[in-house]
Amino acid sequence: MRIGKHPLGIGVYLFDYRPEFQQQYGYGRQFGVMVDEVETVAPQAVSISSIGRKVVDYESLGIWQFDVGQPEKICGVPTTAESRSKSK
């Protein structure tokens, strides 16, 4: 689910890993960006992991601290929740 937009124009998402990936990557709601979107605007933030998967260096995008329970406070990245509250 897209919850906002990073200043570089890429989407910011909440998602759940598919069951076959949960043990390796995490259970429950996750926060992130899509690697294919990042590659188009910040290719230096994408690398290849030791198992051949593309990974994002979140710190290079300025995303280094966040709370999934309060997505409106994700390191200054405007989220849908924040946008709604400002428009009221």
BABADREN-558953 format. One record per residue (C-alpha): residue in three letters; x, y, z. Coordinates in pm, whole numbers, plus 50000, padded with zeros to 5 digits. Example, Ala and Ser with C-alpha at 12.3 -4.5 7.8 and 13.67 -1.06 7.14 Angstrom:
<sites>
ALA512304955050780 SER513674989450714 
</sites>
This chain:
<sites>
MET500005000050000 ARG501475033449896 ILE501485057250192 GLY503395086450052 LYS506015100749825 HIS509755105149887 PRO511215139249791 LEU512885121949493 GLY509425113649360 ILE509445076349438 GLY506695059249633 VAL506885050550001 TYR505065018150088 LEU503804996250369 PHE503794959350276 ASP503964923650402 TYR506494898850265 ARG505054868050100 PRO505054837950336 GLU508034821450167 PHE510194852350238 GLN509024861250589 GLN511494839950783 GLN514434855550599 TYR513224891650565 GLY510674897650840 TYR507174891750964 GLY504404917150988 ARG504054951050828 GLN507214964750666 PHE508134999350539 GLY510075005650222 VAL510555017649870 MET510594998049545 VAL514074990749413 ASP513024995549050 GLU511735030549131 VAL514915039149324 GLU517115027949032 THR515515053748803 VAL516305083649028 ALA519185072549253 PRO521035042849102 GLN523895048049348 ALA521505037349627 VAL521025002549474 SER523464973649505 ILE523424936049459 SER523354914249772 SER525514883449824 ILE522594861949705 GLY522074882149388 ARG519084903449494 LYS518954940849443 VAL518884960049772 VAL518344996549861 ASP520675016750084 TYR517965035250276 GLU520405058050455 SER521575072150121 LEU517935081750055 GLY517705099450391 ILE515505071850533 TRP517225059850846 GLN514645062351120 PHE510975053851105 ASP508095039851306 VAL505655017951114 GLY503075024551385 GLN503185061651301 PRO503895064350927 GLU503305101750930 LYS506625105051118 ILE508855087150866 CYS511995108250857 GLY510375138350697 VAL508895118650407 PRO505375132250348 THR502825104450376 THR499195101950277 ALA498165104650643 GLU500165136650681 SER498745151250360 ARG495185144050474 SER495715160850811 LYS497145192350647 SER494215195550407 LYS491615196550687 
</sites>
